């Protein structure tokens, strides 16, 4: 069968229609839930298992998960590598119908010690219509109660077993909800689950679709986040030794080899004809992936970096490629095609890089193509060289002339 296309990651965002998005591992399908799908739920006994998931960003493994599951309990570990190694331990007890009775989570190092600034943990106790959270984030412990519909499961960062439980809950109850230990979450969040076939589904978050492939027992086999803002690719792996991997990553961290922030912020500054220019942007890495026309799709508007929208400030009117941009604060975006590209100057500021509003565009400026770089750029880079603004990634990029406005 063909899986559906999922959402777009910390690297890029596609904001065009489906017909302009690149082909990926999952093919768009009709989003129909049928009674046959709802009746295909495997029993809890059939789901007894041990296994794990491998989470990759490009060629880099950024997380692993290992878990064991029986009719009454689930024990698991998620080892995250961004920005440094963290081990999240969790335990769930299950009711006879497979729903969750209680959940415990803690975070620390592989030896069980607790580093500073770990995410909150604690315990959740579920009843038929509510959840009580005992949240441990420093002292004292906080206790919060909330109404919780059937189908509420714990949300665990970078856990694909958590996604599997969401899919199971949606099939069993017709809807799924997640609850975290973040104190500001006052009620469970409904998950937008869309079943495609008995063995495929997607979850949509803020308009971005992630695809899931299951086996005949409803167990998650793989997941594709190519169209999300995280771009993770996930594969099931029954041979993962998560603690050994955590220890190896911790050794690498201590020797200065931590993977760090996926897309660190950087600033390009220059003075051109008396105008002070500042560009603040995120720098995603190539990580073995194809860039132009793939990770950065053609015929789409790209956030011109990663994470928060790229900020641009000029102290005086400035001419950019023949267009005068008045002194002020803006965001920058890129619209590339196979043959050429345009720099977009937008008056909206302070937003996340997925919040592009074309009605606030103030300029659309043609760019010159730079190709065949001798040394590839691993990370996206924006800089000002003389009177040119340049943007490079991999072995090519774009440039535009700068000067004083009239």
C-alpha positions as CSV (number, residue, x, y, z in Angstrom):
1,X,0.0,0.0,0.0
2,X,1.0,3.6,-0.2
3,X,1.4,5.7,2.9
4,X,0.0,9.2,3.1
5,X,2.2,12.3,2.9
6,X,3.0,13.7,6.3
7,X,3.5,17.4,7.5
8,X,7.4,19.9,7.0
9,X,11.4,20.8,10.4
10,X,13.8,22.6,12.4
11,X,15.1,23.4,9.0
12,X,12.5,24.5,6.5
13,X,8.9,25.2,6.0
14,X,6.8,24.6,2.9
15,X,3.9,27.0,2.6
16,X,2.7,26.3,-0.9
17,X,-0.1,24.0,-2.0
18,X,0.3,20.2,-2.1
19,X,0.9,20.2,-5.8
20,X,4.1,22.2,-5.4
21,X,5.6,20.1,-2.6
22,X,8.4,17.6,-3.4
23,X,7.7,13.9,-3.6
24,X,8.7,12.1,-0.5
25,X,8.5,8.6,1.0
26,X,4.8,8.9,1.6
27,X,2.2,9.4,-1.2
28,X,-0.9,11.5,-0.5
29,X,-4.0,9.4,0.1
30,X,-7.6,10.0,0.7
31,X,-8.2,10.8,4.4
32,X,-11.1,8.5,5.2
33,X,-11.8,6.7,8.4
34,X,-14.0,3.6,7.8
35,X,-15.7,1.2,10.1
36,X,-13.3,-1.5,8.9
37,X,-10.3,0.6,10.2
38,X,-12.0,1.2,13.6
39,X,-12.7,-2.6,13.9
40,X,-9.1,-3.5,13.1
41,X,-7.7,-2.6,16.5
42,X,-5.3,-5.4,17.8
43,X,-5.8,-6.6,21.3
44,X,-3.5,-5.6,24.1
45,X,-2.1,-9.1,24.3
46,X,-1.1,-9.0,20.7
47,X,0.8,-5.8,21.3
48,X,3.0,-7.4,24.0
49,X,6.5,-6.6,22.8
50,X,10.0,-5.2,23.3
51,X,11.5,-2.9,20.8
52,X,12.7,0.5,20.0
53,X,12.9,3.4,17.5
54,X,15.8,5.2,15.8
55,X,15.3,8.9,15.2
56,X,17.4,10.5,12.4
57,X,17.8,14.0,11.2
58,X,19.5,13.7,7.8
59,X,22.5,11.4,8.4
60,X,22.6,12.2,12.2
61,X,21.0,10.0,14.8
62,X,19.5,12.5,17.3
63,X,17.5,10.1,19.5
64,X,16.9,6.5,20.3
65,X,14.1,4.8,22.2
66,X,13.9,1.4,23.9
67,X,10.8,-0.1,25.6
68,X,9.3,-3.3,26.8
69,X,5.6,-3.8,26.9
70,X,3.4,-6.5,28.5
71,X,-0.3,-6.7,29.1
72,X,-0.1,-4.6,32.3
73,X,3.0,-2.3,32.0
74,X,5.3,-0.4,29.7
75,X,8.9,0.5,30.7
76,X,10.9,2.7,28.4
77,X,13.9,5.0,27.8
78,X,14.3,7.9,25.3
79,X,17.8,9.1,24.8
80,X,18.0,12.5,23.3
81,X,21.1,14.1,21.8
82,X,20.0,17.7,21.2
83,X,21.7,19.8,22.4
84,X,23.5,17.3,24.7
85,X,22.7,13.8,25.9
86,X,19.6,13.4,28.2
87,X,18.0,10.1,29.3
88,X,14.2,10.2,29.8
89,X,12.9,7.2,31.8
90,X,9.2,6.4,31.8
91,X,6.8,3.8,33.2
92,X,3.1,3.2,32.5
93,X,0.6,0.8,34.1
94,X,-2.3,-0.3,32.0
95,X,-5.9,-1.1,32.7
96,X,-7.4,-4.4,31.4
97,X,-8.7,-2.6,28.3
98,X,-5.2,-1.3,27.5
99,X,-5.9,2.3,28.6
100,X,-3.4,4.0,30.8
101,X,-3.9,3.9,34.6
102,X,-0.7,5.7,35.6
103,X,2.4,7.2,34.1
104,X,5.8,8.2,35.7
105,X,8.6,10.1,34.0
106,X,12.0,11.3,35.1
107,X,15.1,12.7,33.2
108,X,18.8,12.6,33.9
109,X,22.1,11.0,32.9
110,X,22.6,7.4,32.1
111,X,23.8,6.7,35.7
112,X,20.6,8.1,37.1
113,X,22.1,11.4,38.3
114,X,20.2,14.6,37.6
115,X,21.9,17.5,35.6
116,X,20.6,21.1,35.9
117,X,17.7,22.4,33.9
118,X,16.1,19.0,33.2
119,X,12.5,18.9,31.8
120,X,9.8,18.5,34.4
121,X,8.8,15.0,35.4
122,X,6.5,13.4,37.9
123,X,3.4,11.1,37.9
124,X,0.1,11.1,36.2
125,X,-2.9,9.1,37.5
126,X,-5.8,8.6,35.1
127,X,-9.4,7.9,36.0
128,X,-12.4,7.4,33.7
129,X,-12.8,11.2,33.1
130,X,-9.8,13.0,34.7
131,X,-6.0,13.0,35.2
132,X,-4.1,14.1,38.3
133,X,-0.6,15.3,37.7
134,X,2.1,15.4,40.4
135,X,4.7,17.6,38.7
136,X,8.3,17.6,40.0
137,X,10.3,20.6,38.6
138,X,12.4,21.7,41.5
139,X,10.6,22.1,44.8
140,X,7.9,21.9,46.0
141,X,6.0,19.3,44.0
142,X,2.9,20.7,42.2
143,X,-0.4,18.8,42.0
144,X,-2.9,19.6,39.3
145,X,-6.2,18.0,38.3
146,X,-7.8,18.2,34.9
147,X,-10.7,16.7,33.0
148,X,-9.4,14.1,30.6
149,X,-11.5,12.4,27.9
150,X,-11.1,8.8,27.1
151,X,-8.1,8.3,24.8
152,X,-5.8,10.6,26.8
153,X,-2.2,9.5,26.8
154,X,1.0,11.0,28.1
155,X,3.0,13.1,25.7
156,X,6.7,12.2,25.8
157,X,9.2,14.3,23.8
158,X,10.8,12.4,20.9
159,X,9.0,9.2,21.9
160,X,7.5,7.3,19.0
161,X,5.9,4.8,21.4
162,X,3.9,7.8,22.6
163,X,2.7,8.3,19.0
164,X,1.8,4.6,18.7
165,X,-0.3,5.0,21.8
166,X,-2.0,8.0,20.4
167,X,-2.9,6.0,17.2
168,X,-4.2,3.1,19.4
169,X,-6.3,5.5,21.5
170,X,-7.8,7.1,18.4
171,X,-8.8,3.8,17.0
172,X,-10.2,2.5,20.3
173,X,-12.1,5.7,21.4
174,X,-12.5,7.6,18.2
175,X,-10.2,10.4,19.4
176,X,-6.8,10.8,21.1
177,X,-5.5,13.4,23.5
178,X,-2.1,14.1,25.1
179,X,-1.1,15.5,28.4
180,X,2.4,16.6,29.5
181,X,4.0,17.7,32.7
182,X,4.3,21.3,31.6
183,X,2.3,23.2,34.3
184,X,0.9,25.7,31.8
185,X,-1.0,22.9,30.0
186,X,-4.4,23.1,31.7
187,X,-6.2,20.4,29.7
188,X,-5.4,17.6,27.4
189,X,-4.7,18.5,23.8
190,X,-6.7,16.8,21.1
191,X,-4.6,15.0,18.5
192,X,-5.6,15.4,14.9
193,X,-5.3,11.7,13.8
194,X,-6.3,10.8,10.3
195,X,-6.4,7.1,9.3
196,X,-5.7,6.3,5.7
197,X,-5.8,2.5,5.6
198,X,-5.6,-0.2,8.4
199,X,-1.8,0.1,8.2
200,X,-1.3,3.8,7.7
201,X,-2.2,7.1,9.2
202,X,-1.1,10.7,9.7
203,X,-1.0,13.1,12.6
204,X,-1.4,16.8,11.8
205,X,0.1,19.4,14.1
206,X,-0.4,23.1,13.2
207,X,-1.1,22.2,9.6
208,X,2.0,20.0,9.3
209,X,1.5,16.3,8.5
210,X,3.5,13.4,9.8
211,X,3.0,9.9,8.3
212,X,2.9,6.6,10.1
213,X,3.1,3.0,8.9
214,X,1.9,0.2,11.1
215,X,2.1,-3.6,10.9
216,X,-0.9,-6.0,11.0
217,X,-1.0,-5.7,14.9
218,X,-1.1,-1.9,14.8
219,X,2.5,-1.5,15.9
220,X,4.4,1.4,14.5
221,X,7.0,0.3,11.9
222,X,8.2,3.7,10.6
223,X,7.4,7.4,10.5
224,X,8.2,10.1,8.1
225,X,8.4,13.8,9.2
226,X,9.7,15.1,5.9
227,X,6.9,17.7,5.7
228,X,7.1,18.8,9.3
229,X,9.2,21.5,10.7
230,X,11.4,18.8,12.3
231,X,12.0,16.5,9.3
232,X,12.8,13.4,11.4
233,X,12.8,10.0,9.9
234,X,12.0,7.2,12.3
235,X,12.5,3.5,11.9
236,X,11.7,0.6,14.3
237,X,14.7,-1.2,15.6
238,X,14.4,-4.2,18.0
239,X,18.1,-4.3,18.8
240,X,18.6,-0.9,20.4
241,X,20.6,-0.8,23.6
242,X,19.6,2.8,24.7
243,X,21.7,3.0,27.8
244,X,24.9,1.9,26.0
245,X,24.2,4.5,23.4
246,X,23.6,7.2,26.1
247,X,26.9,6.4,27.7
248,X,28.8,6.6,24.4
249,X,27.1,10.0,23.7
250,X,27.9,11.3,27.2
251,X,31.6,10.4,26.6
252,X,31.5,12.3,23.3
253,X,29.8,15.3,25.1
254,X,32.5,15.4,27.8
255,X,35.2,15.5,25.0
256,X,33.6,18.5,23.4
257,X,31.6,16.5,20.8
258,X,28.1,17.3,21.8
259,X,25.8,17.7,18.8
260,X,24.7,21.1,20.1
261,X,21.6,23.0,18.9
262,X,20.3,21.7,15.7
263,X,20.1,25.2,14.1
264,X,22.0,27.8,16.1
265,X,21.2,31.5,15.7
266,X,23.8,33.7,14.1
267,X,24.0,37.4,13.1
268,X,25.3,39.1,10.0
269,X,26.3,42.8,10.6
270,X,27.7,45.4,8.2
271,X,27.6,49.1,7.4
272,X,26.8,49.9,3.8
273,X,26.9,53.5,2.6
274,X,26.2,54.7,6.2
275,X,23.3,52.2,6.8
276,X,23.8,49.8,9.7
277,X,22.4,46.4,8.7
278,X,21.7,43.5,11.1
279,X,20.4,40.1,10.0
280,X,19.5,37.5,12.7
281,X,18.8,34.0,11.5
282,X,18.9,30.3,12.3
283,X,21.6,28.1,10.6
284,X,20.3,24.6,9.7
285,X,22.9,22.0,8.7
286,X,23.0,19.9,5.6
287,X,23.5,16.6,7.5
288,X,24.0,14.6,4.3
289,X,20.7,15.8,2.7
290,X,20.1,17.3,-0.7
291,X,19.3,21.1,-0.3
292,X,18.1,23.2,-3.1
293,X,14.9,21.7,-4.6
294,X,14.7,19.1,-1.9
295,X,15.1,20.2,1.7
296,X,14.4,23.7,0.5
297,X,11.7,23.0,-2.1
298,X,11.4,25.0,-5.3
299,X,8.3,27.1,-5.9
300,X,7.7,27.6,-2.2
301,X,8.3,30.3,0.3
302,X,11.1,29.4,2.7
303,X,11.8,30.9,6.1
304,X,15.4,31.8,5.0
305,X,17.0,29.8,7.8
306,X,15.5,27.9,10.7
307,X,13.2,28.2,13.7
308,X,12.2,31.9,14.3
309,X,11.7,34.0,11.2
310,X,14.9,35.7,9.9
311,X,15.0,39.3,11.2
312,X,16.4,42.2,9.2
313,X,17.0,45.8,10.4
314,X,18.5,48.7,8.6
315,X,19.2,52.1,10.3
316,X,18.7,54.0,7.0
317,X,16.9,53.6,3.7
318,X,18.8,50.9,1.7
319,X,18.7,49.9,-1.9
320,X,18.5,46.1,-2.3
321,X,18.8,44.9,-5.9
322,X,17.3,48.1,-7.2
323,X,14.4,48.3,-4.7
324,X,14.5,50.9,-1.9
325,X,13.6,49.4,1.5
326,X,12.9,52.1,4.1
327,X,14.8,52.2,7.4
328,X,13.1,49.9,9.8
329,X,12.6,46.3,11.1
330,X,11.5,43.5,8.8
331,X,11.7,39.7,8.2
332,X,13.3,38.1,5.2
333,X,12.1,35.1,3.2
334,X,13.3,33.3,0.1
335,X,11.3,32.1,-2.9
336,X,13.5,29.9,-5.1
337,X,12.6,28.2,-8.4
338,X,14.7,26.0,-10.7
339,X,15.8,29.0,-12.8
340,X,16.0,31.9,-10.3
341,X,15.0,33.1,-6.8
342,X,13.6,36.2,-5.1
343,X,14.3,37.7,-1.7
344,X,11.1,38.7,0.1
345,X,11.0,41.6,2.6
346,X,8.0,41.4,4.9
347,X,6.8,44.0,7.5
348,X,5.7,41.4,10.0
349,X,8.3,40.8,12.8
350,X,8.9,38.7,15.9
351,X,7.0,35.6,14.5
352,X,8.0,32.0,14.2
353,X,9.3,30.9,10.8
354,X,6.1,29.1,9.9
355,X,4.0,32.3,10.3
356,X,4.4,33.9,6.9
357,X,1.8,36.4,5.8
358,X,2.2,37.4,2.2
359,X,-0.2,40.4,2.6
360,X,2.6,42.1,4.6
361,X,5.2,41.8,1.9
362,X,6.9,45.1,1.1
363,X,9.3,44.0,-1.6
364,X,10.1,41.0,-3.8
365,X,13.6,41.3,-5.1
366,X,15.3,39.2,-7.8
367,X,18.6,37.5,-6.8
368,X,21.7,36.4,-8.7
369,X,22.6,32.7,-8.6
370,X,25.9,31.6,-7.2
371,X,26.9,28.0,-8.2
372,X,29.6,25.4,-8.1
373,X,31.3,26.4,-4.8
374,X,34.6,24.6,-4.4
375,X,34.1,24.1,-0.7
376,X,30.5,23.2,0.3
377,X,28.8,25.1,3.1
378,X,27.6,22.5,5.7
379,X,25.4,25.2,7.5
380,X,23.3,27.8,5.8
381,X,25.2,31.1,5.9
382,X,24.1,34.7,5.3
383,X,26.8,37.4,5.2
384,X,27.6,40.8,3.7
385,X,30.7,41.0,1.5
386,X,31.5,44.5,0.2
387,X,28.3,45.8,-1.3
388,X,26.7,42.3,-1.7
389,X,24.4,40.3,0.5
390,X,25.1,36.6,0.0
391,X,23.3,33.5,1.1
392,X,25.1,30.1,0.7
393,X,24.3,26.5,1.5
394,X,25.9,23.3,0.2
395,X,27.6,24.2,-3.2
396,X,25.4,27.1,-4.3
397,X,23.4,30.1,-3.2
398,X,22.3,33.6,-4.1
399,X,23.5,37.2,-3.9
400,X,22.1,40.7,-4.3
401,X,23.7,44.2,-4.4
402,X,23.2,46.6,-1.6
403,X,23.5,50.4,-1.6
404,X,21.9,53.6,-0.1
405,X,18.3,54.3,-0.9
406,X,17.3,57.6,-2.5
